[in-house]
């Protein structure tokens, strides 16, 4: 009888683990409310909170040319998660559906960078204007609706596939992607400069102490920059071995 125990365990082990192991949580959605920061805040406040987390990431990477050390990885995961949560809060405060914005931007990027034209190349999309018809002054109007990317793991997977289809992994070192992310975050912040602090109550309220109101062009640009930031943050998480979905969950538990 005892000789049957190992075969029975071998056969029944997967079945037992299915019922005894806790179920995996569903992937985090991109467009759920974020509790960070705790108090109601203007979009500019949230952008500054996002930049604060980005600054922490830059501090960690300034001493490491490739990957954070094992001792630094938890801090990098926390900073990246807080950046993503603040980014999601900005999207909520400005009335943008982050999942839809990411889908639109991925569709636009696919048109700007056809895989058959840019494989293994690091050029700008304007290098392919003759073939795509997308020029710099018309780039923001060139995208279609795209398919919304609903979850955090979905963004990580989508940008990973996009990179592999174009042979760009050779260019995607952690520092390169972090610098690209910093550039996109700066472009997002640029929309909010000189605008003053929005009164609490939501996007589109009167501005206090600003040089002018937000325009439709600002709204469009904010959506595109939010998507760019989300895409680069997701890409960075994969490069440094951080499970972004899990890192965000851990950060939410602290809130």
N, C-alpha and C positions, 0 to 999 in steps of 0.2 A: 504493500500500500504506500509506503513512504517513497518508493521509487516513482510514484505517479505525481508527487507533489511538485517537483520542478516543472514537468510539462504542463501541469494544470496552472501553475503560476504564470508560465510563459504565455499560455493561451488566454488566461483570464485577466492578466495584469492590465492591458490596455482598457478592458471593460471596467475593471474596478477603478482605475485612475479617472475614468470619465465621470464616474458618479461620486468619487470621494474628493477629487480636486475641485477647488472653488472655480466657478465659471469666470472666464475672462470678461472684463467690462467692455461694453461697446466702444468703438473709437469716438474720440471727442469730436464734436461738431465745431466747425469754424465760427458759426454765427451765434453761439450762445452768449448770454451776458457774462461779463467778467467782474469779479468782486474787487479788482485792483484798479485804482485806489478805492478805499472804503467810502470816502465822502463824495458827494456830487461834484463834478469838476467840469471845467470848460475843455473843449478840444485841445487848446494850447497846453493846459495843465497835463493832459494825458500824453501829448506828444513829448513833453519834457520828461515825464516818467519813463516813456519808452527810450528816450535818448540816454537817460541815466543807466538803464540796464545795458544798453549798447556800449556805453563807456566802460562798464565793468568787463564786458567781453573783450574789448580792445585792450584793457589793462592786462588781462590774463594772457592774451595772445602776443603782447609786446615782448614777452620774455621767452616765447616758444615759436620757432619758425614754422612748425608744422602742426603738431597736435598738442593739446594741453597734456601735462603729465597726469598719471593716474591720480595723484593727489589733488590736481586742479580740476579734474573732470566733473566732480559734483558741483563745484562752484560755477563752472561753465554751463552745465545743464540748468542750474537754477537761474543764472542770468539770461540764458536764451529763452527759458520758459517765461520769465517775467517780461522780457521784451515782447514775446508773442501775445501774452495776456494784455499788455498795454496797447499793443497794436490792434487787438480785437476790440478793446474799449474805445479806441479812437474811431474805429469803423462804426460802432454803435452810436457814439456821440455825434457823428456827422451824417447819420442816416444811410450808411452804406452796408450792403449785404456782402460780407467779405468772401463768402463762398462763390457768389456770382461774379464778384470783381476778379477773383483769381481765375475762374473759368474763362472770363473774357480776355484776360491778359495772356493766358496760355494760348488761346486761339489766335490772338494778335501776333504773339511771338512766333507761332508756327508759320504764319504768313510772312513775317519779316525775315525769318531765317529758315528757308526751305532746306531740309536735310540734304537733298541732292546737290545743292549749291554750296553749302557752307561746311560740309563734313570736314572735320580736322582743321578748320580755319578759325582764327580769332578776330576776324574783321567785324566792322559795324554793319548794321542792316542796310545802311545807305550804299554799301558796296554792291548790293544786289538790287538796287532800285530799278535798273534797266529791265530786270526779269520780273520783279514783283510789282513794280509801279508804286511802291510805298516810299515816298520822299519824307524828309525830316519835317517839313511844314504840314504834312498831311498824316503823319503816323498815328496820331490819337484818334483819327476818324476811320482808320483802316480795318479795325477789328470787327468781327461779328459777335453774336451773342455768346457763343461758346457754351460748353456744358459746365454747370456749377460743380465745383469740387467741394463736397459736403464735409469731409472730415480732415483732421490734421494728418493722419497717415496717408490719406488720399493725396494731399499736396506733396508730401515727401516722395511718394511713388511717382506722381505725375512729372515732377521736375527731374527725378532720377532718370526716367525713361526718355524725357526730352533731351537730356544731356548725352545719354548713351547713343541715341539715334543720330546725333551730330558729331560724335567723336570728340566731345569737349572735356571729357574727364581729365585729359592731360593738362588742361588749364585750371582745373578746379582744385587748387590747394586750399586748405582752410583759410590762410591769410588772404588769398585772392578773393575768395567769396566774402569774407568779412569786410574787406575794403569795398567790395561792390555793394554789400548791404549798407555800409556806412554812407556811401554816396546816395543810395535811394532814400535812406532815412533823412539825409540832408535836403533832398528835393521835396520830401513831404513837409519837413519843417519850414521850408521856404514859403510854402503857401500861407502859412499862419503868421509869418512875420509882419509887423506893422499893423496888424488887424485889431489889436486890443483884446480884452477878455470878454467872451460872450457871457451875457447874463444867464443865470441858471434857468433852464426851461427848454433847452434844446437848440439844435442847429437852426440857424436862420433868424435868431433873435437879434435885437439891436446890439450893436457893439459899443462897449464903453472904452473910451480912450484910444480908439483905433484910427487908422488913416482912411478906412473905407470898408464897405461891406463886402461879403463874399459874393462872387459872381458864379454863373453857371459853369464857366470855364474852370474856376477853382474847384467846383464840385467834381467835375470830370477828372481833373488832374489828381485830386485827392484819392479818388477811387483807383486810379492806375498806380499811384505810388504805394498805396496800401497793399495792392496785389504784389508789386515788385518786392516790397519788404517781406511779405509772407513767403514768397517763393524763395528768396535768398536765405531767409532764416531756416526754412525747411531743408534746403540744400546743405546748409552749414551743419545742421544737426546730423545728417547722414554721414557727412565727411568726418566728423569728430566722434562718431560712435555713440551719439546721444539719442535715446528713444524719446523724441519730442513729446509724443502723446503721454508717456509716463511721467516725464519731467514736469509737464503742465499739471498733471493730476497731483503730483507731490507738492507743487507750489500752491495749488488750490487748497490743499489740506492745511497749509500754514496760515491761510488767510482767515 
